[in-house]
Amino acid sequence: MNRTLLPAGLIAVMAAHTYAGTVTTDGPDIVINTKGGLSIRTVDDKYSFGIGGRIQWDYNRAELNGEADENDFSVRRARLAFTGSAGDWSFKSEFNIGESGTDGGDVEDLYISYNGWGPAARLSIGRQREPFGLEQLTSANDISVLERSAITEAYAPERNSGVLLSGALGKSLYYGAGIFEGDDEDNRAADDLTVTARLAYAPLVGGDRLLHFGAAVSSRGDADVVGLEAAAVFGAVHFQSEWQQADRDDLDDDLDGYYLQAGWIVTGETRPYRDGEFKRVKPRGPGGAWELVLRYDDGDGNFADIELGEDDAEAYTLGLNWYYNNNVRIGVNYTEGESNSGGGDGEEFRIRTQFVF
């Protein structure tokens, strides 16, 4: 034995014992995962617990008829989420720490799910997203344009309290159907319930190719809303479009609108897709992933981002995203639009720095 190596080896062993920690459990061994937050699970997958969240800092300047209405640097979203499972049951609770337009502290998701039927059926009870719209169901962390379209903002329902049954039938058919509280916060009577359902079909999915079609309906007491959606991915190029319509009791004519969106990931990555929804672009190289995106909105919509409010209008958005890694994204958008009813011209410039964990 080389005597000169022996003292060094002893010192190394002693140092390891001095600084090493010990993790013990009174059950099965555990696995700690730090990809996309922090999660802990037992090796038999019977129990798990995870922590995640997001911070989005925005600068936006919006003008109406050439005069600035907004010139702000603020937290667009700051949320903290907890997830966990025990056997066939799981939960999610997500809370706003801060969000533009609110005081923060309110609940985003708060539901319990039964998963014992496998991928074909999952029953969720509590506050969650209603199953309506491709863009609406895609996380705000993962949408290619920094803000959702004026059409989605006007028609697609958001989170609500209720019961949802959803699942995947094979690898190409996805569904969701639920009963939720009505839109009137002062009247949650049983006869004011909302029924919302969505069906999505992907005849081509896998690798870097995708074809997606979907339809959704929502009966909301004083309005019936319908939506159609289509999307495609061909390598680094992706497309999506939706048309939505509302038949409201207080209006003689139906309201409707649509958007068209196209994106190109310049660095060659493919936009991910899972369970009928798009996911965030994951860069492959050390320099991150770069994406160009263009969107056109037209029709009756909520054009508040460009200061036109609820109006019949059209708007164009040009965007650039840099996905530095799986956690950090920096995006820049410019939108300009014009009212079709004489409401004026609007525009917005927005920059976002996003950290997701």
N, C-alpha and C positions, 0 to 999 in steps of 0.2 A: 504493500500500500504506500502511496505517496504521502509521507508524513507532513509535507507542507500544506496539503489539502485538508487534512483532518481538522485543524483548528478552525479553518474557514467554514467547513461543513457544520461543525458544532455551533458556531456563532449563527449561521443561517437558520438552523433548526430552532435555536433558542429565540431568535427574533420572530420567527413565524409563530411560536407559541405565545410570545409576548403580545403581539398585535392582532392575532386572529380572533374572530368572534365565533360564537356557537349559536346555532339555531336548533331548537328542539321542539317537538310537537308531541301531543299525547295521542295522535292518530297516525294516519298514513303520512309518508314523506310529502313535502310541498315543493312546488316549482314556482319561482319568482320570474316574472317576465317584465321587461322594461320597454318593450316595443309598443309605442302608442299609449303611453301612460304607465301606470304601475299596477300589475295584477298578480295575485297569489292564488294558486289552486292546488288541490291535492292531486297526487299522481293518478288516482282513480277517477278524477274529474267529477266527483260527487259534490264538492264544495269549492267555491271560488269567491274572490272579492277583488274589486278593481277601483282605481281612482283615475280620473281623467279630467280634462277641461280644455278651455280655449281662452285666448285673449286676442281681440281684434282692435287695433288702434287705427282710426281713420282720420284723414284730412279731406274735407269736401268743401267745394265752393260751387254754389248753385245760383243761377241768374234767371230772372224773368224779364223779358223784353230789354235785355242789356243791363239791368240793374241787379246787384248782388242781394239775394235774400238770405243766403247762408254763407258763412265763411268760418268753419268750425274745425277744431282738432279735438276729437272726443273718442271715448270708448264705444265702439259699435256693439261689441258683445264681449262680456267676460263671464264665463260660466264654470261651475265646478260640478262634476258628475261622479256618482257612486253607483257601481253595479255589483251584483252578487248572485250566487245560485246555491241551492241546497237540494240535491237530488233532481227531481223533475221540475222544480220551481225556481224562478229567478225574479229579480227586481231591478229597476233603474230609477234613480232619483237625480235630477239635474236642476240646479238652481242658478238664477242670475245673481251675480255679484254686482254687475253694472251693465246698463244697456242704454244706448241713445234713445231719448224719448220717454224713458221710465226712470223711476227712482231706484231700480234694482231690488233685489231681495225676494222677487216673486219666483214661483215654481214654473219650470219648463216641462219636464217629464217627471211623472211620479206614478209608476204602475207596477203591478205584479203579473207575472206570466206563468202559465202552465205549459211545459214543453214535452210532456210525456208521450204525445202522439207522434213525435218525430217531425221532420221538416215539412210534412204535408199539412200540419195544422198546429197553430200556436194560439192560445187563448190569452188575451191581455186585458186586465181590468185596471182602470185608473185614467190618469191624464196622459194623453199621448197624441200623436199625429193622426188625424183622420186620413183614410187611404184615398187621396185624390191628387193627381197631377205628378208628372215626372219631375219637374223642376221643384215643386213644393216638397216632395219626399226626399230629394237630394239635399244632404246637409249643407248648411251655409258655409261650412268649411271646405266643401267640395265643388260647389257650383263654379263654372268657368268665368261668368260675369259676376262682379262683386256684389251686385244687388239683383234680386229676382226681377223678372220682367213685369211690366205694368199690367199685363194680362193675368199672370199668376197672382199678383198682389190684389187684384180686383175680385177674382172669382174663387180661387182655391181656398178652402177652409184650412185653418191652422190647427193647433193643438186644442183638444177638448177632452172632457171627462166622459168615459163611457166604457163599453165592452167591444173588443175587436177580435175577430177570428181571421187569421192570415196564414199563408203558407206557400210552399212551392210544390207543384205537381210535376215531378220529373225535373228536367234541367231547363225547361223553356216556358213554363206556364206559372204565373204568379198571381195571387189573388189576395184581396182584403175586403172585409165587410164588417160594418160595425153599427151600433146604436149609441148615440151620444146625446149629451144635453143640448137643449135648444140654444139659439143665439141670444135670446132675451135673458140677460143676467138677473133681472128682477122677477122672472117667471120661469121656474124650472119644472113646471107641471108635466105630468106624463104625456099629455096630449101635445106638448111642444117639443117632443123629441126629434132629433135629427138622425136620418139614416144615410150612410155614405158607403159606397162600394167601388172598387177598382179591379180591373182585370188587365194583366199585361202578358203579352206573348212575344217570345224571342225565337223566331224560327231558325235564326243563325246566331249562335253564341259560342265563343271559344277562340283561343289564340288572340289574334289581333283583328277579328272580324265580328260584327254585330249588326243584326237587324232587330228592331224593337217596335212593337205596336201596342197601344193601350187605349182603354176607355174607362171613364169614371162617371158616376152620377151621385148627386147629393140632394136629398129632399129636406128642406130646411124650414118648414112651416110656412113662411111667407114667400118662399122662392124655391125654384127647382133649378139646379145647376148641372150642366153636362160638360164633359171634356173629352177630347180626342188627342192622342199623342203619338209621335213617331220619332225614332232615333236610329242612327247608323254610325258605325265605326269601321273605317278602312285603314288599318295601320295607324299612322300618326294623325289622320284627319277624322274629325267627328262632327256629326250633325244632330240637331234635335229641333222639334217644332211642336207647338201645341195650339189648339183652337178650343176656346171655352165660351160657353153661353149661359146666361141667366134669364129665367122667366120669373119676373117679380110681380107680386100682386099689386103693387102700387104704381106700376107702369103699364101703359097700353102696348108698348113694343118691347121685344126682347133686346137684351144687351149682349154683344158678342165681340170677340177680338182674337187675335192670334199673334204669335211671334215666330220668327225664323232665326236659327242660330247655327253658326259654323265655327269650328276651331281647328287649328293646326299646331301640333306640338313640334316645334322646330327641331328639337334635339332627338326626335324619333320615338319617344315613348308612346304607349297606347293608353287612352283614357279607360280606367278600370270600370267594370260593370258587375254587379252582383245582386241577385234576388230582385230584379226589376228596377234597379236604381243605379245611378252613376256614383262612383267613388272618386276620391282625390287622386290626382296624378302623382305617381311615385317616381322620382328621378333615378336614373340608372348610373349616371356618371358623377364624378366628384364636383363638376361645375353646376350641378342641378339641372332642372328641366325648364325650358322656355316655351311659352304657349301664346299664340295670337288668337283672338276671338272676335267675332263680329256678330251683332244681333240687330234685328229689325222688329219693332213692335208696331201694330196697327189695330185700331178699333177702339171700342169703349173700354177704358182701363183706368188704373190708378197711376197717374203720371206725377205723383207727388215728388219724386226724386228730382225732376226738372221743373218743379214749382207750378205745374199745370193742374194738379189735383185730379179729381175724377172727371174725365173728359173723353170725348172722341178725338183721338190724336194719333200721331205717328212719331216714332223716335228711332234714332240710329245710335248704337253703342259700339265703340272700338276699344278693345282691351288688350293688355299685355300682362302676363303672369310669369313670375320667376319662382319656381318651387326649389328653394335652396337645398332642402332635404325633406324627409318625411314629416317634419314638424313645422318648418318655417316657410312661409309664402309671402311674397311681396307682389301686389297687384296695382295696376294703374288703369283707370277707365275714363273715357270721355263720352258723354251722351249729349245729343242735341235733338230737339223735337219741336213739332209745331201742332197747335190745336187745329182740328178740322172744323171747329165751330166758332172760330174767331176769338179764342181765348188767349192768343199770343204765342210767343216763342220762348222756349226754355232750354237751359243747358246745365250740365253738371260736370265737374272734374273731381275725381275721387282717387285717393291713394290709400291703400290698406297694407299694414304690417300685421301678419297673423302668426301666432304661435299656438300649436295644438299639441296636447300631450295626453 
